[in-house]
Amino acid sequence: MAAAPWYLLAGGIFVVIVGYFIARVGSGSGHIFISPKMSDEEIERLMNEPQGSLLGNLLILLGFLTIIISLIWRIVRIFEG
């Protein structure tokens, strides 16, 4: 039970890294290339397309929440006893 906050921290870091890679793979190159030859409608369509992966973003959020819970758990244990 004493090592649980450390396992949560390690798990949270792992989930953030996995989420980052999923978000990067899902978004493709991540850059929008705009040429002077493109029409305004085509540029608008490119700018309105979603750029990230929802699953990757949710995993990153879950990982950061796990890390915060781990830190709060450790702080509570310091003042508890």
Secondary structure, 3 states (H helix, E strand, C coil): CCCHHHHHHHHHHHHHHHHHHHHHHHCCCCCCCCCCCCCHHHHHHHHHCCCCCHHHHHHHHHHHHHHHHHHHHHHHHHHHC
